[in-house]
Amino acid sequence: MQVTRDTFNEVMVPNYNPAAMVPVRGEGSRVWDQDGREYIDFAGGIAVNVLGHCHPELVKTLNDQGSKLWHLSNVFTNEPAMRLAKKLTDATFADKVYFANSGAEANEAALKLARRFALDHFGESKDQIISFTKGFHGRTFFTVTVGGQPAYSDGFGPKPGAVEHCEYNNLDALKALMSERTCAVMMEPMQGEGGIIVPDPEFVKGVRELCDKHDALLIFDEVQSGMGRTGELYEYINLGVKPDILTTAKSLGGGFPVGAMLTTDKVSASLKPGTHGSTYGGNPLACAIAEKVFDIVNTPEVLEGVRHKEALFREKLNQINDKYHVFSEIRGKGMLLGCALNEHYKGKARDFMVAANEEGLMCLVAGMDVVRFAPSLIIPDEDIIEGLRRFEKGIAQLVAKSDAA
């Protein structure tokens, strides 16, 4: 059957507005569309394709595990799930792991666990969950309510209660909001969808201290910032602040759907048998692939390489900005970077993304004012240089049109 971009409009629900081109093949940091045109991928499936496309070791693992065992119900456990959980706990603060299919599901589990833990230890009155404006935690009704972007949660009827929002990076505002009623504070240690916002380390330490003071759990959503993307396995390691619960997905599976919630022995005890579950969570195929991703990413070679590649990106982006004066700052860390547009180009991030796409570069936006890059952690330096050359060509076109207007 022959399909084109027009087929999407005929048969798909219109909640997405995908690009005009249709990718059909990928290898490393390069992608080809239906017409055979090549693109460099700085989007990474929105910070998912941590090892690029069709990494040979992941393909081998997929084939090997696919010929053994794909799926079991959670009436049984399986070897890949247990191996992956052991590696995650050995490498982090955590003692226990719960597997899901996505970041939203991992966050849903974290929020339910926080409420259940508070009920078990403090009673029904301790139910308040605090998160931050411009935060993003998924698209289930609970997680989208906790996320601090009303555009994603409004219009679906009554929202889950006892959820409040606070300005990110504002410790005084959080202090005023917290009380003995607070059961959890949920935050991204670096905001992704909200504009690639890096917090003040003292703010994060202060959030930890307030949680301790009020017997509230601290939940770090590392769905986007985790799995090596910032040059450490998880960003909490860079910050020197341990959460009580951490969620991870996206890069964890390198493109295969998998998510996980990590926590301590004490907190995990509140998810007794029957309190939560997932049909596909922890399936052997997903866990085998995620284990291989973990083994490759959690090495000095890859993690130190991320820092080198960030420096290269920043050097080239600053050279572009010296020439065209379109960015107010380059934000982010590692292979999660945001080009914040200045006053003259505010609200036009999508225009920059489309212009880049027309020049053979795949990138993202983070809100209306930030162009986002979330490429493979092992993207070759020459692909960074060539991708930014294409990005500059797109910017040149936009600036020329703006000057002509």
DRENPA-694502 format. One record per residue (C-alpha): residue number from 1; residue in three letters; x, y, z. Coordinates in nm, 2 decimals. Layout:
N
+-----+------+--------+--------+--------+
| pos | code |   east |  north |     up |
+-----+------+--------+--------+--------+
| NUM |  ALA |      X |      Y |      Z |
...
+-----+------+--------+--------+--------+
This chain:
405
+-----+------+--------+--------+--------+
| pos | code |   east |  north |     up |
+-----+------+--------+--------+--------+
|   1 |  MET |   0.00 |   0.00 |   0.00 |
|   2 |  GLN |   0.14 |   0.34 |  -0.10 |
|   3 |  VAL |   0.09 |   0.61 |   0.16 |
|   4 |  THR |   0.19 |   0.98 |   0.16 |
|   5 |  ARG |   0.17 |   1.27 |   0.40 |
|   6 |  ASP |  -0.19 |   1.33 |   0.27 |
|   7 |  THR |  -0.29 |   0.99 |   0.40 |
|   8 |  PHE |  -0.22 |   1.12 |   0.75 |
|   9 |  ASN |  -0.50 |   1.38 |   0.71 |
|  10 |  GLU |  -0.74 |   1.12 |   0.58 |
|  11 |  VAL |  -0.69 |   0.85 |   0.86 |
|  12 |  MET |  -0.53 |   1.00 |   1.16 |
|  13 |  VAL |  -0.68 |   1.20 |   1.45 |
|  14 |  PRO |  -0.58 |   1.56 |   1.40 |
|  15 |  ASN |  -0.40 |   1.62 |   1.73 |
|  16 |  TYR |  -0.06 |   1.63 |   1.56 |
|  17 |  ASN |   0.05 |   1.84 |   1.27 |
|  18 |  PRO |   0.36 |   1.65 |   1.13 |
|  19 |  ALA |   0.61 |   1.78 |   0.89 |
|  20 |  ALA |   0.55 |   1.76 |   0.51 |
|  21 |  MET |   0.82 |   1.49 |   0.47 |
|  22 |  VAL |   0.78 |   1.13 |   0.58 |
|  23 |  PRO |   1.09 |   0.96 |   0.72 |
|  24 |  VAL |   1.14 |   0.60 |   0.61 |
|  25 |  ARG |   1.49 |   0.50 |   0.72 |
|  26 |  GLY |   1.75 |   0.61 |   0.97 |
|  27 |  GLU |   2.11 |   0.52 |   1.05 |
|  28 |  GLY |   2.31 |   0.69 |   1.32 |
|  29 |  SER |   2.23 |   1.06 |   1.32 |
|  30 |  ARG |   2.10 |   1.06 |   0.96 |
|  31 |  VAL |   1.74 |   1.00 |   0.83 |
|  32 |  TRP |   1.60 |   0.96 |   0.48 |
|  33 |  ASP |   1.25 |   1.04 |   0.36 |
|  34 |  GLN |   1.02 |   0.89 |   0.10 |
|  35 |  ASP |   1.20 |   1.08 |  -0.17 |
|  36 |  GLY |   1.54 |   0.97 |  -0.06 |
|  37 |  ARG |   1.63 |   1.31 |   0.08 |
|  38 |  GLU |   1.88 |   1.30 |   0.37 |
|  39 |  TYR |   1.84 |   1.48 |   0.70 |
|  40 |  ILE |   2.06 |   1.52 |   1.00 |
|  41 |  ASP |   1.87 |   1.45 |   1.32 |
|  42 |  PHE |   1.90 |   1.69 |   1.61 |
|  43 |  ALA |   1.56 |   1.61 |   1.74 |
|  44 |  GLY |   1.63 |   1.25 |   1.85 |
|  45 |  GLY |   1.26 |   1.16 |   1.87 |
|  46 |  ILE |   1.23 |   1.43 |   2.14 |
|  47 |  ALA |   1.53 |   1.32 |   2.34 |
|  48 |  VAL |   1.46 |   0.95 |   2.29 |
|  49 |  ASN |   1.71 |   0.82 |   2.03 |
|  50 |  VAL |   2.00 |   0.84 |   2.27 |
|  51 |  LEU |   2.22 |   0.62 |   2.05 |
|  52 |  GLY |   2.08 |   0.74 |   1.71 |
|  53 |  HIS |   1.89 |   0.53 |   1.47 |
|  54 |  CYS |   1.94 |   0.15 |   1.43 |
|  55 |  HIS |   2.24 |   0.12 |   1.65 |
|  56 |  PRO |   2.39 |  -0.22 |   1.55 |
|  57 |  GLU |   2.41 |  -0.34 |   1.92 |
|  58 |  LEU |   2.05 |  -0.25 |   1.98 |
|  59 |  VAL |   1.93 |  -0.41 |   1.66 |
|  60 |  LYS |   2.12 |  -0.73 |   1.76 |
|  61 |  THR |   1.96 |  -0.72 |   2.11 |
|  62 |  LEU |   1.62 |  -0.67 |   1.95 |
|  63 |  ASN |   1.66 |  -0.97 |   1.72 |
|  64 |  ASP |   1.82 |  -1.19 |   1.99 |
|  65 |  GLN |   1.55 |  -1.12 |   2.25 |
|  66 |  GLY |   1.28 |  -1.12 |   1.99 |
|  67 |  SER |   1.36 |  -1.48 |   1.90 |
|  68 |  LYS |   1.33 |  -1.58 |   2.27 |
|  69 |  LEU |   1.05 |  -1.41 |   2.46 |
|  70 |  TRP |   0.86 |  -1.09 |   2.40 |
|  71 |  HIS |   0.59 |  -1.06 |   2.66 |
|  72 |  LEU |   0.47 |  -1.22 |   2.98 |
|  73 |  SER |   0.21 |  -1.10 |   3.23 |
|  74 |  ASN |   0.34 |  -0.97 |   3.56 |
|  75 |  VAL |   0.21 |  -1.30 |   3.71 |
|  76 |  PHE |   0.57 |  -1.39 |   3.62 |
|  77 |  THR |   0.90 |  -1.20 |   3.63 |
|  78 |  ASN |   1.18 |  -1.22 |   3.37 |
|  79 |  GLU |   1.55 |  -1.21 |   3.35 |
|  80 |  PRO |   1.60 |  -0.89 |   3.14 |
|  81 |  ALA |   1.37 |  -0.69 |   3.38 |
|  82 |  MET |   1.56 |  -0.81 |   3.69 |
|  83 |  ARG |   1.90 |  -0.74 |   3.53 |
|  84 |  LEU |   1.80 |  -0.39 |   3.42 |
|  85 |  ALA |   1.65 |  -0.31 |   3.77 |
|  86 |  LYS |   1.97 |  -0.43 |   3.93 |
|  87 |  LYS |   2.19 |  -0.21 |   3.71 |
|  88 |  LEU |   1.96 |   0.09 |   3.77 |
|  89 |  THR |   1.97 |   0.05 |   4.15 |
|  90 |  ASP |   2.34 |  -0.02 |   4.16 |
|  91 |  ALA |   2.41 |   0.30 |   3.96 |
|  92 |  THR |   2.17 |   0.53 |   4.15 |
|  93 |  PHE |   2.03 |   0.63 |   4.50 |
|  94 |  ALA |   1.74 |   0.38 |   4.45 |
|  95 |  ASP |   1.67 |   0.04 |   4.60 |
|  96 |  LYS |   1.36 |  -0.06 |   4.40 |
|  97 |  VAL |   1.23 |  -0.02 |   4.04 |
|  98 |  TYR |   0.88 |  -0.02 |   3.88 |
|  99 |  PHE |   0.87 |  -0.06 |   3.50 |
| 100 |  ALA |   0.61 |   0.11 |   3.28 |
| 101 |  ASN |   0.58 |   0.19 |   2.91 |
| 102 |  SER |   0.65 |   0.56 |   2.90 |
| 103 |  GLY |   0.74 |   0.87 |   3.10 |
| 104 |  ALA |   0.38 |   0.96 |   3.16 |
| 105 |  GLU |   0.31 |   0.61 |   3.31 |
| 106 |  ALA |   0.63 |   0.63 |   3.52 |
| 107 |  ASN |   0.51 |   0.97 |   3.65 |
| 108 |  GLU |   0.16 |   0.84 |   3.71 |
| 109 |  ALA |   0.31 |   0.56 |   3.93 |
| 110 |  ALA |   0.53 |   0.81 |   4.11 |
| 111 |  LEU |   0.23 |   1.04 |   4.20 |
| 112 |  LYS |   0.01 |   0.75 |   4.31 |
| 113 |  LEU |   0.29 |   0.62 |   4.52 |
| 114 |  ALA |   0.35 |   0.96 |   4.69 |
| 115 |  ARG |  -0.02 |   0.98 |   4.78 |
| 116 |  ARG |  -0.03 |   0.62 |   4.91 |
| 117 |  PHE |   0.29 |   0.67 |   5.11 |
| 118 |  ALA |   0.14 |   0.98 |   5.27 |
| 119 |  LEU |  -0.18 |   0.80 |   5.35 |
| 120 |  ASP |   0.01 |   0.51 |   5.50 |
| 121 |  HIS |   0.24 |   0.72 |   5.72 |
| 122 |  PHE |   0.05 |   1.04 |   5.79 |
| 123 |  GLY |  -0.32 |   1.00 |   5.71 |
| 124 |  GLU |  -0.57 |   1.13 |   5.46 |
| 125 |  SER |  -0.52 |   1.50 |   5.52 |
| 126 |  LYS |  -0.16 |   1.49 |   5.37 |
| 127 |  ASP |  -0.26 |   1.50 |   5.00 |
| 128 |  GLN |  -0.12 |   1.82 |   4.85 |
| 129 |  ILE |   0.11 |   1.78 |   4.55 |
| 130 |  ILE |   0.31 |   2.08 |   4.44 |
| 131 |  SER |   0.48 |   2.12 |   4.10 |
| 132 |  PHE |   0.60 |   2.41 |   3.89 |
| 133 |  THR |   0.47 |   2.64 |   3.62 |
| 134 |  LYS |   0.59 |   2.55 |   3.27 |
| 135 |  GLY |   0.66 |   2.19 |   3.40 |
| 136 |  PHE |   0.57 |   1.89 |   3.19 |
| 137 |  HIS |   0.50 |   1.54 |   3.33 |
| 138 |  GLY |   0.30 |   1.36 |   3.07 |
| 139 |  ARG |  -0.05 |   1.35 |   2.91 |
| 140 |  THR |  -0.25 |   1.12 |   3.14 |
| 141 |  PHE |  -0.51 |   1.33 |   3.33 |
| 142 |  PHE |  -0.32 |   1.31 |   3.66 |
| 143 |  THR |   0.02 |   1.40 |   3.51 |
| 144 |  VAL |  -0.11 |   1.67 |   3.28 |
| 145 |  THR |  -0.28 |   1.83 |   3.58 |
| 146 |  VAL |   0.04 |   1.82 |   3.78 |
| 147 |  GLY |   0.23 |   1.96 |   3.48 |
| 148 |  GLY |   0.22 |   2.34 |   3.50 |
| 149 |  GLN |   0.09 |   2.42 |   3.15 |
| 150 |  PRO |  -0.29 |   2.48 |   3.15 |
| 151 |  ALA |  -0.30 |   2.47 |   2.77 |
| 152 |  TYR |  -0.25 |   2.09 |   2.79 |
| 153 |  SER |  -0.49 |   2.03 |   3.08 |
| 154 |  ASP |  -0.78 |   2.27 |   3.03 |
| 155 |  GLY |  -1.09 |   2.16 |   2.84 |
| 156 |  PHE |  -1.13 |   1.81 |   2.97 |
| 157 |  GLY |  -1.36 |   1.86 |   3.27 |
| 158 |  PRO |  -1.28 |   1.86 |   3.64 |
| 159 |  LYS |  -0.92 |   1.80 |   3.72 |
| 160 |  PRO |  -0.77 |   1.58 |   4.00 |
| 161 |  GLY |  -0.77 |   1.79 |   4.32 |
| 162 |  ALA |  -0.50 |   1.90 |   4.57 |
| 163 |  VAL |  -0.25 |   1.99 |   4.30 |
| 164 |  GLU |  -0.09 |   2.34 |   4.32 |
| 165 |  HIS |   0.17 |   2.51 |   4.11 |
| 166 |  CYS |   0.46 |   2.73 |   4.20 |
| 167 |  GLU |   0.71 |   2.94 |   4.00 |
| 168 |  TYR |   1.02 |   2.74 |   3.91 |
| 169 |  ASN |   1.35 |   2.87 |   4.06 |
| 170 |  ASN |   1.15 |   3.07 |   4.33 |
| 171 |  LEU |   1.23 |   2.91 |   4.67 |
| 172 |  ASP |   1.03 |   3.18 |   4.86 |
| 173 |  ALA |   0.72 |   3.11 |   4.66 |
| 174 |  LEU |   0.75 |   2.73 |   4.73 |
| 175 |  LYS |   0.82 |   2.80 |   5.10 |
| 176 |  ALA |   0.49 |   3.00 |   5.12 |
| 177 |  LEU |   0.30 |   2.72 |   4.96 |
| 178 |  MET |   0.43 |   2.42 |   5.15 |
| 179 |  SER |   0.28 |   2.29 |   5.48 |
| 180 |  GLU |   0.23 |   1.97 |   5.67 |
| 181 |  ARG |  -0.04 |   1.90 |   5.42 |
| 182 |  THR |   0.22 |   1.87 |   5.13 |
| 183 |  CYS |   0.28 |   1.50 |   5.04 |
| 184 |  ALA |   0.51 |   1.56 |   4.75 |
| 185 |  VAL |   0.69 |   1.81 |   4.53 |
| 186 |  MET |   0.74 |   1.71 |   4.17 |
| 187 |  MET |   1.00 |   1.88 |   3.95 |
| 188 |  GLU |   1.22 |   1.84 |   3.65 |
| 189 |  PRO |   1.58 |   1.90 |   3.76 |
| 190 |  MET |   1.60 |   2.08 |   3.42 |
| 191 |  GLN |   1.28 |   2.18 |   3.25 |
| 192 |  GLY |   1.24 |   2.05 |   2.90 |
| 193 |  GLU |   0.91 |   2.14 |   2.73 |
| 194 |  GLY |   0.90 |   2.46 |   2.94 |
| 195 |  GLY |   1.20 |   2.61 |   2.75 |
| 196 |  ILE |   1.52 |   2.42 |   2.86 |
| 197 |  ILE |   1.54 |   2.59 |   3.19 |
| 198 |  VAL |   1.84 |   2.50 |   3.41 |
| 199 |  PRO |   1.77 |   2.57 |   3.78 |
| 200 |  ASP |   1.99 |   2.74 |   4.03 |
| 201 |  PRO |   2.16 |   2.46 |   4.22 |
| 202 |  GLU |   2.08 |   2.64 |   4.55 |
| 203 |  PHE |   1.71 |   2.63 |   4.46 |
| 204 |  VAL |   1.72 |   2.25 |   4.41 |
| 205 |  LYS |   1.90 |   2.21 |   4.74 |
| 206 |  GLY |   1.64 |   2.43 |   4.91 |
| 207 |  VAL |   1.35 |   2.22 |   4.76 |
| 208 |  ARG |   1.51 |   1.91 |   4.92 |
| 209 |  GLU |   1.54 |   2.09 |   5.26 |
| 210 |  LEU |   1.18 |   2.20 |   5.25 |
| 211 |  CYS |   1.06 |   1.85 |   5.16 |
| 212 |  ASP |   1.26 |   1.72 |   5.46 |
| 213 |  LYS |   1.11 |   1.98 |   5.69 |
| 214 |  HIS |   0.75 |   1.90 |   5.59 |
| 215 |  ASP |   0.79 |   1.52 |   5.55 |
| 216 |  ALA |   0.71 |   1.55 |   5.18 |
| 217 |  LEU |   0.86 |   1.33 |   4.91 |
| 218 |  LEU |   1.08 |   1.49 |   4.64 |
| 219 |  ILE |   1.00 |   1.35 |   4.30 |
| 220 |  PHE |   1.25 |   1.42 |   4.02 |
| 221 |  ASP |   1.11 |   1.38 |   3.67 |
| 222 |  GLU |   1.42 |   1.28 |   3.47 |
| 223 |  VAL |   1.22 |   1.15 |   3.17 |
| 224 |  GLN |   1.40 |   1.41 |   2.94 |
| 225 |  SER |   1.71 |   1.50 |   3.14 |
| 226 |  GLY |   1.81 |   1.14 |   3.23 |
| 227 |  MET |   2.01 |   0.86 |   3.08 |
| 228 |  GLY |   2.33 |   1.05 |   3.01 |
| 229 |  ARG |   2.18 |   1.35 |   2.84 |
| 230 |  THR |   2.35 |   1.60 |   3.07 |
| 231 |  GLY |   2.68 |   1.42 |   3.09 |
| 232 |  GLU |   2.59 |   1.22 |   3.40 |
| 233 |  LEU |   2.37 |   0.92 |   3.41 |
| 234 |  TYR |   2.10 |   1.14 |   3.58 |
| 235 |  GLU |   2.10 |   1.51 |   3.64 |
| 236 |  TYR |   2.04 |   1.47 |   4.01 |
| 237 |  ILE |   2.40 |   1.35 |   4.03 |
| 238 |  ASN |   2.52 |   1.68 |   3.87 |
| 239 |  LEU |   2.31 |   1.87 |   4.13 |
| 240 |  GLY |   2.42 |   1.67 |   4.43 |
| 241 |  VAL |   2.06 |   1.63 |   4.55 |
| 242 |  LYS |   1.89 |   1.30 |   4.59 |
| 243 |  PRO |   1.52 |   1.26 |   4.53 |
| 244 |  ASP |   1.29 |   1.01 |   4.70 |
| 245 |  ILE |   1.15 |   0.90 |   4.37 |
| 246 |  LEU |   1.29 |   0.94 |   4.02 |
| 247 |  THR |   1.12 |   0.87 |   3.69 |
| 248 |  THR |   1.31 |   0.78 |   3.37 |
| 249 |  ALA |   1.19 |   0.70 |   3.01 |
| 250 |  LYS |   1.27 |   0.84 |   2.67 |
| 251 |  SER |   1.64 |   0.77 |   2.63 |
| 252 |  LEU |   1.61 |   0.47 |   2.86 |
| 253 |  GLY |   1.49 |   0.25 |   2.57 |
| 254 |  GLY |   1.69 |   0.43 |   2.29 |
| 255 |  GLY |   1.37 |   0.44 |   2.09 |
| 256 |  PHE |   1.19 |   0.14 |   2.22 |
| 257 |  PRO |   0.90 |   0.22 |   2.46 |
| 258 |  VAL |   1.00 |   0.17 |   2.82 |
| 259 |  GLY |   0.98 |   0.38 |   3.14 |
| 260 |  ALA |   1.08 |   0.33 |   3.50 |
| 261 |  MET |   1.01 |   0.47 |   3.85 |
| 262 |  LEU |   1.30 |   0.44 |   4.09 |
| 263 |  THR |   1.27 |   0.48 |   4.47 |
| 264 |  THR |   1.38 |   0.36 |   4.81 |
| 265 |  ASP |   1.29 |   0.05 |   5.01 |
| 266 |  LYS |   1.09 |   0.26 |   5.26 |
| 267 |  VAL |   0.89 |   0.44 |   5.00 |
| 268 |  SER |   0.83 |   0.15 |   4.77 |
| 269 |  ALA |   0.67 |  -0.05 |   5.05 |
| 270 |  SER |   0.35 |   0.14 |   5.00 |
| 271 |  LEU |   0.29 |  -0.01 |   4.66 |
| 272 |  LYS |   0.18 |  -0.35 |   4.79 |
| 273 |  PRO |   0.05 |  -0.62 |   4.56 |
| 274 |  GLY |  -0.26 |  -0.50 |   4.37 |
| 275 |  THR |  -0.21 |  -0.13 |   4.43 |
| 276 |  HIS |  -0.07 |  -0.05 |   4.09 |
| 277 |  GLY |   0.02 |  -0.24 |   3.77 |
| 278 |  SER |   0.09 |  -0.24 |   3.39 |
| 279 |  THR |   0.01 |  -0.50 |   3.13 |
| 280 |  TYR |   0.32 |  -0.44 |   2.93 |
| 281 |  GLY |   0.55 |  -0.27 |   3.19 |
| 282 |  GLY |   0.86 |  -0.47 |   3.24 |
| 283 |  ASN |   0.82 |  -0.69 |   2.94 |
| 284 |  PRO |   1.14 |  -0.88 |   2.84 |
| 285 |  LEU |   1.18 |  -0.73 |   2.50 |
| 286 |  ALA |   1.17 |  -0.37 |   2.62 |
| 287 |  CYS |   1.39 |  -0.45 |   2.92 |
| 288 |  ALA |   1.65 |  -0.63 |   2.72 |
| 289 |  ILE |   1.69 |  -0.33 |   2.48 |
| 290 |  ALA |   1.70 |  -0.08 |   2.77 |
| 291 |  GLU |   1.96 |  -0.29 |   2.94 |
| 292 |  LYS |   2.18 |  -0.27 |   2.63 |
| 293 |  VAL |   2.12 |   0.11 |   2.61 |
| 294 |  PHE |   2.23 |   0.14 |   2.98 |
| 295 |  ASP |   2.54 |  -0.07 |   2.92 |
| 296 |  ILE |   2.65 |   0.16 |   2.64 |
| 297 |  VAL |   2.55 |   0.49 |   2.79 |
| 298 |  ASN |   2.68 |   0.44 |   3.14 |
| 299 |  THR |   3.05 |   0.45 |   3.04 |
| 300 |  PRO |   3.31 |   0.73 |   3.08 |
| 301 |  GLU |   3.36 |   0.73 |   2.70 |
| 302 |  VAL |   2.99 |   0.83 |   2.63 |
| 303 |  LEU |   2.93 |   1.05 |   2.93 |
| 304 |  GLU |   3.25 |   1.25 |   2.88 |
| 305 |  GLY |   3.18 |   1.27 |   2.51 |
| 306 |  VAL |   2.85 |   1.44 |   2.58 |
| 307 |  ARG |   3.04 |   1.73 |   2.75 |
| 308 |  HIS |   3.27 |   1.77 |   2.45 |
| 309 |  LYS |   2.98 |   1.77 |   2.21 |
| 310 |  GLU |   2.80 |   2.03 |   2.41 |
| 311 |  ALA |   3.11 |   2.26 |   2.39 |
| 312 |  LEU |   3.12 |   2.21 |   2.01 |
| 313 |  PHE |   2.75 |   2.29 |   1.98 |
| 314 |  ARG |   2.79 |   2.61 |   2.19 |
| 315 |  GLU |   3.09 |   2.73 |   2.00 |
| 316 |  LYS |   2.92 |   2.69 |   1.66 |
| 317 |  LEU |   2.58 |   2.83 |   1.78 |
| 318 |  ASN |   2.76 |   3.14 |   1.92 |
| 319 |  GLN |   2.94 |   3.19 |   1.59 |
| 320 |  ILE |   2.60 |   3.18 |   1.41 |
| 321 |  ASN |   2.45 |   3.42 |   1.66 |
| 322 |  ASP |   2.74 |   3.66 |   1.62 |
| 323 |  LYS |   2.65 |   3.68 |   1.26 |
| 324 |  TYR |   2.27 |   3.69 |   1.27 |
| 325 |  HIS |   2.18 |   3.81 |   1.62 |
| 326 |  VAL |   1.87 |   3.59 |   1.67 |
| 327 |  PHE |   1.93 |   3.43 |   2.01 |
| 328 |  SER |   1.92 |   3.59 |   2.36 |
| 329 |  GLU |   2.10 |   3.29 |   2.51 |
| 330 |  ILE |   2.20 |   2.92 |   2.46 |
| 331 |  ARG |   2.04 |   2.72 |   2.74 |
| 332 |  GLY |   2.06 |   2.37 |   2.87 |
| 333 |  LYS |   2.33 |   2.11 |   2.94 |
| 334 |  GLY |   2.49 |   1.83 |   2.75 |
| 335 |  MET |   2.28 |   1.71 |   2.45 |
| 336 |  LEU |   1.97 |   1.89 |   2.57 |
| 337 |  LEU |   2.01 |   2.25 |   2.45 |
| 338 |  GLY |   1.78 |   2.54 |   2.38 |
| 339 |  CYS |   1.83 |   2.84 |   2.16 |
| 340 |  ALA |   1.62 |   3.11 |   2.32 |
| 341 |  LEU |   1.50 |   3.36 |   2.06 |
| 342 |  ASN |   1.55 |   3.73 |   2.13 |
| 343 |  GLU |   1.28 |   3.99 |   2.14 |
| 344 |  HIS |   1.28 |   4.05 |   1.76 |
| 345 |  TYR |   1.20 |   3.68 |   1.69 |
| 346 |  LYS |   0.99 |   3.59 |   2.00 |
| 347 |  GLY |   0.70 |   3.35 |   1.92 |
| 348 |  LYS |   0.87 |   3.22 |   1.60 |
| 349 |  ALA |   1.04 |   2.91 |   1.72 |
| 350 |  ARG |   0.83 |   2.69 |   1.49 |
| 351 |  ASP |   0.94 |   2.91 |   1.19 |
| 352 |  PHE |   1.30 |   2.83 |   1.28 |
| 353 |  MET |   1.22 |   2.46 |   1.31 |
| 354 |  VAL |   1.05 |   2.46 |   0.97 |
| 355 |  ALA |   1.33 |   2.65 |   0.80 |
| 356 |  ALA |   1.58 |   2.41 |   0.94 |
| 357 |  ASN |   1.38 |   2.12 |   0.81 |
| 358 |  GLU |   1.37 |   2.27 |   0.46 |
| 359 |  GLU |   1.75 |   2.27 |   0.47 |
| 360 |  GLY |   1.78 |   1.91 |   0.58 |
| 361 |  LEU |   1.79 |   1.94 |   0.96 |
| 362 |  MET |   1.55 |   1.79 |   1.20 |
| 363 |  CYS |   1.51 |   1.99 |   1.53 |
| 364 |  LEU |   1.24 |   2.07 |   1.79 |
| 365 |  VAL |   1.08 |   2.36 |   1.97 |
| 366 |  ALA |   1.03 |   2.40 |   2.35 |
| 367 |  GLY |   0.75 |   2.64 |   2.36 |
| 368 |  MET |   0.71 |   2.93 |   2.12 |
| 369 |  ASP |   1.04 |   3.10 |   2.19 |
| 370 |  VAL |   1.30 |   2.83 |   2.21 |
| 371 |  VAL |   1.45 |   2.60 |   1.94 |
| 372 |  ARG |   1.55 |   2.27 |   2.10 |
| 373 |  PHE |   1.82 |   2.02 |   2.01 |
| 374 |  ALA |   1.82 |   1.67 |   2.17 |
| 375 |  PRO |   2.04 |   1.46 |   1.94 |
| 376 |  SER |   2.20 |   1.13 |   2.00 |
| 377 |  LEU |   2.47 |   1.13 |   2.27 |
| 378 |  ILE |   2.71 |   0.97 |   2.02 |
| 379 |  ILE |   2.64 |   1.20 |   1.72 |
| 380 |  PRO |   2.97 |   1.24 |   1.53 |
| 381 |  ASP |   3.13 |   1.58 |   1.55 |
| 382 |  GLU |   3.11 |   1.61 |   1.17 |
| 383 |  ASP |   2.73 |   1.57 |   1.19 |
| 384 |  ILE |   2.71 |   1.84 |   1.45 |
| 385 |  ILE |   2.91 |   2.08 |   1.22 |
| 386 |  GLU |   2.71 |   1.99 |   0.91 |
| 387 |  GLY |   2.38 |   2.01 |   1.09 |
| 388 |  LEU |   2.46 |   2.35 |   1.23 |
| 389 |  ARG |   2.57 |   2.46 |   0.88 |
| 390 |  ARG |   2.22 |   2.36 |   0.76 |
| 391 |  PHE |   2.06 |   2.54 |   1.06 |
| 392 |  GLU |   2.25 |   2.85 |   0.97 |
| 393 |  LYS |   2.12 |   2.84 |   0.61 |
| 394 |  GLY |   1.77 |   2.82 |   0.74 |
| 395 |  ILE |   1.83 |   3.11 |   0.98 |
| 396 |  ALA |   1.98 |   3.31 |   0.69 |
| 397 |  GLN |   1.65 |   3.26 |   0.49 |
| 398 |  LEU |   1.44 |   3.37 |   0.78 |
| 399 |  VAL |   1.65 |   3.68 |   0.86 |
| 400 |  ALA |   1.64 |   3.78 |   0.49 |
| 401 |  LYS |   1.26 |   3.75 |   0.49 |
| 402 |  SER |   1.23 |   3.94 |   0.81 |
| 403 |  ASP |   1.46 |   4.22 |   0.69 |
| 404 |  ALA |   1.26 |   4.24 |   0.36 |
| 405 |  ALA |   0.94 |   4.28 |   0.55 |
+-----+------+--------+--------+--------+
